[in-house]
Amino acid sequence: MIQSVLFDLDGTLLPLDQQEFVKVYLNLLGRHVAPYADPKKFVGQLLSSTGVMIANRDKVKTNKAVFYEDFLPKIGVAEEVLAPALDLFYEQHFGQVRSVTQPSPAARQAVLAAIHAGCDVVVATNPIFPGNAVEQRLEWAGVADLDFKLITSYENSCFCKPHPEYYLEIADRIGRHPSECLMIGNDVEEDLIAGIVGMKTYLVTDCLLNAKGLEARPDYSSALSEVAESLPGIIRGK
C-alpha cells in the first residue's frame, strides 16, 4: 500500500514551458550578476557547474557543496561576495519568472487528495535550486501552505535526478521502503527512473518531457486534472 506520494514541481504541480522558464530565469540572473562577472561567462559556467552537480554521486557532499566547489574557482568570484548576491537575486528578482508559469488549481487538488488519503507528501523537485527558489515556485503553484514531509533542494540533497540514488535518499529520509512510495512527475527520464528502485510511477502528461525519446512505462498516466480523482484508488491498491 502506498504510504508516501512524491510530486515533481516544474511541469507537474507547476505547469510551464521548461525552455521558456530557463531562458527568462537565466536572463534575469545574468543581468543581476553583471557587477560581479561577465553575464555570458557567468551563465555558461553556471550551466556547466550545474551539469557537474547533476552528475555527482558522492553521498557525502550536498549538491550545493558540489556546485560551489566547481563554480567558484572557474568564475573567479569569492563565495563571500557571490553568495549574498545570489541570495538577493532569489529574494528580490526570481519572482519575475512567475510570468512564464501557468498555475492550475488541479495541483492543489492533487496534493490534498494524497494528504486526505493519509499519505506523507514530498516535493521531489530536482534539487538544483536553493530552497528559497523552490518555496517560491510552490507558492506560484498554490500549494506552499500545505504540509509536506520533505521538500528537496540543493542544500539538503546529495543526488539529483535522474540518478536512482535521489529516490533512495528520499525514501530513507522519510522512513519508507521504496515500494511504499508513488512518484508523480512529467519527465519520462527523470521521474520514471523512480520505478527502478521499486517506487510506483505516475506520468503527468500536460507538460510532458522526453528529451531522449525513451519508451515511457509508468504504472499510471493522466493529465494533471485527473490526478486527484485517481489517487485514492491507487493509494488503496485498487
C-alpha positions in Angstrom: 0.0 0.0 0.0 1.2 3.5 -0.8 2.2 5.5 2.3 4.0 8.4 0.7 3.4 10.4 -2.5 6.2 12.3 -4.2 5.4 15.2 -6.5 7.7 16.7 -9.0 7.3 20.5 -9.2 8.2 22.2 -12.5 5.9 20.9 -15.3 3.9 18.8 -12.8 2.5 20.8 -9.9 3.5 24.0 -11.7 2.7 23.8 -15.4 5.2 25.7 -17.5 7.3 25.6 -20.7 10.7 24.4 -19.5 12.7 26.2 -22.2 10.9 29.5 -21.7 11.3 29.2 -17.9 15.1 28.6 -18.2 15.5 31.4 -20.7 13.8 34.0 -18.6 15.5 32.8 -15.4 19.0 32.9 -16.9 18.5 36.3 -18.5 17.3 37.8 -15.2 20.2 36.2 -13.3 22.8 37.3 -15.8 21.7 40.9 -15.5 21.7 40.7 -11.7 25.3 39.4 -11.5 26.7 41.9 -14.1 28.5 44.0 -11.4 30.5 40.8 -10.3 31.1 38.9 -13.5 30.5 38.9 -17.2 26.9 37.7 -17.6 27.6 35.4 -20.6 30.6 33.8 -18.8 28.6 33.5 -15.6 25.6 31.8 -17.2 27.8 29.5 -19.2 29.7 28.4 -16.2 26.5 28.1 -14.2 25.2 25.6 -16.7 28.4 23.7 -16.7 28.7 23.5 -12.9 25.1 22.5 -12.7 26.0 19.7 -15.0 28.8 18.7 -12.6 26.3 18.8 -9.7 23.8 16.6 -11.5 26.4 14.1 -12.4 27.8 13.8 -8.9 27.1 10.6 -7.0 29.2 11.4 -3.8 26.8 10.8 -0.9 28.9 12.8 1.5 28.6 16.2 -0.2 25.4 18.2 -0.7 24.5 19.4 -4.2 25.3 22.9 -3.1 28.8 22.0 -2.0 29.5 20.2 -5.3 28.2 23.2 -7.3 30.3 25.8 -5.4 33.4 23.7 -5.5 33.3 23.6 -9.3 31.8 27.0 -9.9 33.7 29.4 -7.7 37.3 28.8 -9.0 36.2 29.0 -12.6 34.1 32.2 -12.3 36.7 33.9 -10.1 34.4 35.5 -7.6 34.8 34.8 -3.9 31.9 33.0 -2.1 31.6 35.7 0.4 30.8 38.1 -2.5 28.8 35.8 -4.7 26.6 34.1 -2.1 24.9 37.3 -0.8 24.4 38.5 -4.4 22.6 35.2 -5.3 20.6 35.3 -2.1 19.4 38.9 -3.0 18.5 37.7 -6.5 16.3 34.9 -5.3 14.7 37.2 -2.7 14.0 40.2 -4.9 14.1 39.2 -8.6 13.4 35.5 -9.1 9.7 36.2 -8.6 9.6 37.7 -12.1 10.0 34.2 -13.6 6.5 33.6 -12.4 5.1 35.3 -15.5 6.0 32.2 -17.7 4.2 29.7 -15.4 0.6 28.6 -15.7 -0.7 27.6 -12.3 -3.6 25.1 -12.2 -6.0 24.5 -9.3 -5.6 20.8 -10.1 -2.2 20.9 -8.4 -3.6 21.8 -5.0 -6.4 19.2 -5.5 -3.9 16.5 -6.3 -1.7 17.2 -3.2 -4.8 17.4 -1.0 -6.1 14.1 -2.3 -2.8 12.5 -1.2 -3.0 14.1 2.2 -6.6 13.3 2.8 -5.8 9.7 1.9 -3.4 9.6 4.8 -0.2 9.8 2.9 3.0 11.7 3.6 3.7 14.1 0.8 7.1 15.0 -0.6 8.1 17.7 -3.1 10.5 15.7 -5.2 11.8 18.5 -7.4 15.2 18.1 -9.0 17.4 19.7 -6.2 19.5 22.0 -8.3 17.9 25.2 -6.9 18.2 26.7 -3.4 15.3 26.2 -1.0 14.2 29.8 -1.4 13.6 29.3 -5.1 11.7 26.1 -4.5 9.5 27.7 -1.9 8.6 30.5 -4.3 7.6 28.0 -7.0 5.4 26.1 -4.5 3.7 29.4 -3.8 3.1 30.1 -7.5 1.6 26.6 -7.8 -0.8 27.4 -4.9 0.5 24.7 -2.6 3.1 26.4 -0.4 0.9 26.3 2.7 0.3 22.5 2.6 2.0 20.1 4.9 5.0 18.5 3.1 7.1 15.8 4.8 10.1 16.9 2.8 11.0 19.4 0.1 14.2 18.7 -1.8 16.6 21.5 -2.6 20.3 21.7 -3.3 21.1 22.4 0.3 19.6 19.2 1.7 20.2 16.7 -1.1 23.3 14.8 -2.2 21.9 13.4 -5.5 20.0 14.7 -8.5 17.6 13.2 -11.0 17.8 11.0 -12.9 20.0 9.0 -10.5 18.2 6.3 -8.7 20.1 7.3 -5.5 18.0 10.5 -5.4 14.9 8.5 -4.8 16.6 6.1 -2.4 17.8 9.1 -0.4 14.2 10.4 -0.2 12.8 7.1 0.9 15.5 6.8 3.6 14.9 10.3 4.9 11.1 9.8 5.2 11.4 6.3 6.7 9.7 4.5 3.9 10.5 1.5 1.7 10.5 2.5 -1.9 7.6 0.1 -2.6 5.5 2.3 -0.2 6.1 5.4 -2.4 4.4 6.8 -5.6 6.4 9.2 -7.7 4.3 11.7 -9.8 6.1 13.7 -12.5 6.1 14.9 -16.1 9.6 13.8 -17.2 10.0 10.3 -18.7 13.7 10.0 -17.8 13.9 12.0 -14.5 10.7 10.9 -12.9 10.0 7.4 -14.1 13.5 6.3 -13.1 12.0 6.0 -9.6 10.5 2.7 -10.8 14.0 1.2 -10.9 14.2 1.4 -7.1 10.7 -0.1 -6.6 8.5 3.0 -6.4 5.3 3.2 -8.4 5.3 5.9 -11.0 2.6 8.2 -12.4 3.3 10.2 -15.5 1.5 13.6 -15.8 1.1 14.4 -19.5 0.2 18.2 -19.6 3.9 19.4 -19.9 5.4 16.0 -20.9 9.2 15.9 -21.2 11.0 13.1 -23.0 14.3 14.6 -24.4 15.8 11.3 -25.2 12.7 9.8 -26.8 12.6 7.0 -24.2 9.8 4.4 -24.1 7.5 5.5 -21.3 6.3 2.8 -19.0 4.6 4.4 -16.0 2.3 2.5 -13.7 -0.3 5.2 -14.2 -0.7 8.2 -16.5 -3.1 11.1 -17.0 -3.4 14.9 -17.2 -2.9 16.8 -14.0 -6.7 17.5 -13.8 -7.3 13.7 -13.3 -4.7 13.0 -10.6 -6.8 14.0 -7.6 -9.6 11.6 -8.7 -7.2 8.8 -9.4 -5.1 8.9 -6.3 -7.4 7.5 -3.7 -7.8 4.2 -5.6 -4.1 4.0 -6.4 -3.2 4.6 -2.7 -5.6 1.9 -1.6 -4.2 -0.5 -4.2 -7.4 -0.8 -6.2 
